[in-house]
Amino acid sequence: MREVAFIKQNKEKWLSFENAIFNNDFKNPDELASQYIHLINDLAYAQTYYPKSKVIIYLNQLAAKAFQKIYKTKRQDTNRIIGFWKTEVPLICYQYRKYIYIAFIIFSLFTSIGVISAANDGDFVRSILGDDYVNMTLENIAAGDPVAVYKSGSNWGSFIGITANNIRVGIIAFVMGIFGGAGTVWVLFKNCIMLGSFQYFFYEKGVLWESVRGIWIHGAMEIFAIVIEAAAGLIMGLSILFPGTHSRYTSFKQGAKTGIKILLSTFPFTFSAGFLEGFITRYSNIMPNWLSVGIILATLSIISYYYLIYPFVVQKKVTQIPLPPN
């Protein structure tokens, strides 16, 4: 069958199924599961006979969304909360992976701007971080402990305060996405400029390594989580600008709901980063290099796997093992 005929033959069925998914317009989970199997069959057919067709992308996204809906409405033996992080969020991240990639591209660009600006303007770091913070850091460097600022306060006090602040930044990055994504980009811009100029400052003073093995013990998860939260804000913002086949309001509701789920998924990593900053980073200067580097690589690997690799693992299971009807 030619591709045009295949699409024409199944178009109404796909659109009806898509409407059922987005508007909860189905009688029961079993009915949805049955339609899901037909969709999987169509996807398999398209992958076999039209391997380069864009219809495969459409059917993949629809199948992922359908699986989420079935997963939520059918009886499950596993805990709902565990299922949220184990299946639902990874499928969402797969479906919206381009937004995550875009957020990382923006992050890299803005951080580079911070580095370049600090390298070409001697007063740039002070204008971004403030004279008091820069002077304090210079004193710490002169005392032989560049990251001494992380030793201030008690362990629990630092953990609670830092975690609360990071969650606040993440929520702001997401909520600001309501301005068509521009607000999220602005929040990311401010934080990335600060990060880039801050790290260059340590490089300029000859203590880059000391700062890296200290700051990034908690920073790997903390910064990564902020980028993911920014991706959530972009999803909500761009759902307003580009509603596709849905009304702008329906698209916004879907984008906001999806973004909130991604935002919530980052909180365990934000808590972990806060714990590391409150209890571990303060001892980085007395740690052996292998331990600090090991922690950095371990935390970066965990969060990278969850958001960049695991979604493909879950999506593959969804497309290769269809759900049978009861």
C-alpha positions in Angstrom: 0.0 0.0 0.0 1.3 3.4 -0.8 2.0 5.8 2.1 -0.7 8.3 1.0 -3.3 5.6 0.8 -2.2 4.3 4.2 -2.6 7.7 5.8 -5.9 8.4 4.1 -7.3 5.0 5.2 -6.3 5.5 8.9 -6.4 9.3 9.4 -9.9 9.5 10.9 -9.1 6.6 13.3 -5.9 8.3 14.5 -7.6 11.7 14.9 -10.5 10.1 16.8 -8.0 8.3 19.1 -6.0 11.5 19.6 -9.2 13.3 20.6 -10.0 10.5 23.1 -6.6 10.7 24.6 -6.4 14.5 25.1 -10.1 15.0 26.1 -10.6 11.8 28.1 -13.3 10.9 25.7 -13.4 7.1 26.1 -15.8 4.8 27.9 -13.3 2.6 29.8 -9.6 1.7 30.0 -10.2 -1.6 28.2 -11.7 0.2 25.2 -8.7 2.5 25.1 -6.3 -0.4 25.4 -8.0 -2.1 22.5 -7.6 1.0 20.3 -4.0 1.3 21.5 -3.2 -2.1 20.0 -4.5 -1.1 16.7 -2.3 2.0 16.9 0.7 -0.1 17.7 0.0 -2.3 14.7 -0.2 0.8 12.5 3.1 2.0 13.9 4.8 -1.3 13.2 3.4 -1.3 9.7 4.7 2.3 9.1 8.1 1.5 10.5 8.4 -1.5 8.1 7.1 0.0 4.9 7.7 3.8 5.4 10.8 3.9 7.6 11.6 7.6 6.7 8.0 8.9 7.0 7.1 11.6 9.4 3.9 9.6 10.2 6.2 7.4 12.4 7.0 10.3 14.6 3.3 11.2 15.0 2.3 7.6 15.8 5.2 7.3 18.2 4.1 10.3 20.2 0.5 9.3 20.1 1.4 5.8 21.3 3.5 7.2 24.2 0.6 9.5 25.3 -1.9 6.6 25.0 0.3 4.4 27.2 0.4 7.1 29.9 -3.3 7.3 29.8 -3.8 3.5 30.0 -1.2 3.3 32.7 -3.0 5.8 34.8 -6.5 4.3 34.3 -6.0 0.6 34.4 -5.5 -1.2 37.7 -1.9 -1.3 38.6 -0.1 -3.5 41.2 2.7 -1.1 41.5 2.6 2.0 43.6 1.2 5.0 41.8 4.0 7.3 43.0 6.7 4.9 41.9 5.0 4.6 38.5 5.0 8.3 38.1 8.8 8.4 38.1 9.4 5.0 36.6 7.1 5.2 33.6 5.0 8.4 33.2 7.8 11.0 33.4 10.2 9.1 31.2 7.5 8.8 28.5 6.8 12.5 28.7 10.6 13.3 28.5 10.8 11.1 25.4 7.8 12.8 23.8 9.2 16.3 24.6 12.9 15.5 24.3 13.4 18.3 21.7 12.5 20.9 24.4 15.1 19.4 26.8 17.7 19.6 24.0 16.8 23.2 23.3 17.0 24.0 27.0 20.6 22.6 27.1 21.6 24.5 24.0 20.3 27.7 25.5 22.1 26.8 28.8 25.4 26.2 26.9 25.1 29.4 24.9 24.3 31.7 27.8 27.0 30.1 30.0 29.5 30.7 27.3 28.4 34.3 27.1 29.1 34.6 30.8 32.6 33.2 30.4 33.4 35.4 27.4 32.1 38.5 29.1 34.1 37.9 32.2 37.2 37.2 30.1 36.9 40.5 28.3 35.6 42.8 31.0 37.5 42.9 34.3 34.5 44.4 36.1 31.9 42.1 34.7 32.1 39.5 37.6 31.6 42.2 40.2 28.6 43.6 38.3 27.0 40.2 38.3 28.0 38.8 41.7 28.4 42.0 43.6 31.4 43.5 45.3 30.8 41.9 48.7 30.6 38.3 47.3 33.7 38.8 45.1 35.7 40.3 48.0 34.7 37.5 50.3 35.7 34.9 47.6 39.1 36.7 47.1 39.7 36.4 50.9 38.8 32.7 50.8 41.2 32.1 47.9 44.0 34.0 49.7 43.3 31.8 52.8 43.7 28.6 50.6 40.0 27.6 50.6 38.2 29.0 47.5 34.9 27.3 48.3 34.8 28.2 52.0 31.5 29.9 51.5 29.9 26.5 51.5 31.1 25.9 55.1 29.0 28.7 56.6 26.0 27.7 58.7 25.0 24.4 60.1 24.6 21.2 58.0 20.8 21.1 58.3 20.4 24.8 58.1 22.3 24.9 54.9 20.5 21.9 53.5 17.0 23.4 54.2 17.9 26.9 53.0 19.7 25.8 49.8 17.0 23.3 48.9 14.2 25.8 49.4 16.0 28.4 47.3 16.7 25.9 44.5 13.1 24.7 44.4 12.0 28.4 44.3 14.3 29.0 41.3 12.9 25.9 39.5 9.3 27.0 40.1 10.0 30.5 38.9 11.8 29.1 35.8 8.7 27.0 35.0 6.0 29.6 35.9 7.7 32.3 33.8 7.2 30.1 30.8 3.6 31.4 30.7 5.0 34.4 28.8 5.4 32.3 25.6 8.6 30.8 27.1 10.4 34.2 27.1 10.3 34.4 30.9 11.9 31.0 31.2 14.7 32.0 28.8 15.3 35.1 30.9 15.6 33.2 34.2 18.0 30.7 32.5 19.9 33.7 31.1 20.5 35.2 34.5 21.6 32.0 36.1 23.8 30.9 33.2 25.6 34.3 33.0 26.2 34.1 36.7 27.6 30.5 36.4 29.8 31.2 33.5 31.3 34.4 35.0 31.7 32.7 38.4 33.7 29.8 37.0 35.8 32.0 34.8 36.6 34.1 37.9 38.1 31.0 39.6 40.0 30.2 36.4 41.4 33.7 36.3 42.6 33.3 39.9 44.3 30.0 39.2 41.9 27.9 41.4 39.5 26.5 38.8 40.2 22.9 39.8 39.6 23.5 43.4 36.3 25.2 42.6 35.2 22.5 40.2 35.8 19.6 42.6 34.0 21.5 45.3 31.1 23.3 43.6 30.1 20.5 41.2 29.7 17.9 43.9 26.2 19.4 44.4 26.2 21.5 41.2 25.9 18.6 38.8 22.4 17.7 39.9 21.5 21.3 40.9 22.3 22.9 37.5 21.0 19.9 35.5 17.7 20.1 37.3 17.3 23.8 36.6 17.8 23.1 32.9 15.1 20.4 33.0 12.8 22.9 34.8 13.5 25.4 32.1 12.5 22.8 29.5 9.2 22.4 31.4 8.7 26.1 31.2 9.3 26.1 27.5 6.8 23.3 27.0 4.1 25.4 28.7 5.1 28.6 26.9 5.3 27.1 23.4 2.0 25.3 23.9 0.5 28.8 23.9 2.3 30.0 20.8 1.9 26.8 18.8 -1.4 25.1 19.7 -1.3 22.8 16.7 -4.7 21.1 16.0 -6.1 22.0 19.4 -7.6 25.2 20.6 -5.0 27.6 22.3 -6.7 27.0 25.7 -6.7 23.2 25.4 -3.1 23.3 24.2 -2.1 25.5 27.2 -3.8 23.2 29.7 -2.0 20.2 28.2 1.3 22.1 28.1 0.9 23.3 31.7 0.0 19.8 33.0 2.9 18.3 31.2 5.3 20.9 32.5 4.2 20.5 36.1 4.9 16.8 35.9 8.4 17.4 34.7 8.9 20.1 37.3 7.8 17.7 40.1 10.1 15.0 38.8 13.1 17.3 39.4 12.4 17.8 43.1 14.1 14.5 44.3 17.3 15.6 42.5 17.0 19.1 43.9 16.7 17.6 47.4 19.7 15.4 46.7 21.8 18.4 45.5 20.8 20.4 48.7 21.8 17.5 50.9 25.2 17.2 49.1 25.8 21.0 49.4 24.8 21.0 53.1 26.6 17.9 54.2 29.3 17.0 51.7 30.6 20.0 49.7 31.9 21.7 52.9 34.5 18.8 53.1 35.6 19.0 49.5 39.0 20.6 50.4 40.0 17.6 52.5 38.6 14.9 50.2 41.0 12.9 48.0 40.5 13.9 44.3 39.2 10.4 43.4 36.3 10.8 45.9 35.2 14.3 44.8 35.4 13.4 41.1 33.6 10.1 41.8 30.7 11.9 43.5 30.5 14.4 40.6 30.5 11.7 37.9 28.0 9.6 39.8 25.5 12.4 40.4 25.8 13.6 36.8 25.5 10.1 35.5 22.3 9.4 37.5 20.4 12.5 36.5 21.7 12.3 32.9 20.6 8.7 32.5 17.1 9.5 33.9 16.3 12.4 31.6 18.4 11.6 28.5 18.7 7.8 28.2 16.0 6.1 30.3 13.1 7.7 28.3 14.3 5.9 25.2 14.4 2.6 27.2 10.8 3.0 28.4 9.6 4.2 25.0 11.2 1.1 23.4 9.3 -1.1 25.8 6.0 0.7 24.9 6.4 0.3 21.2 7.6 -3.3 21.2 5.3 -4.8 23.8 1.7 -3.6 23.3 -0.8 -3.9 26.2 -3.3 -6.7 25.7 -7.0 -6.1 26.5 -8.4 -7.7 29.6 
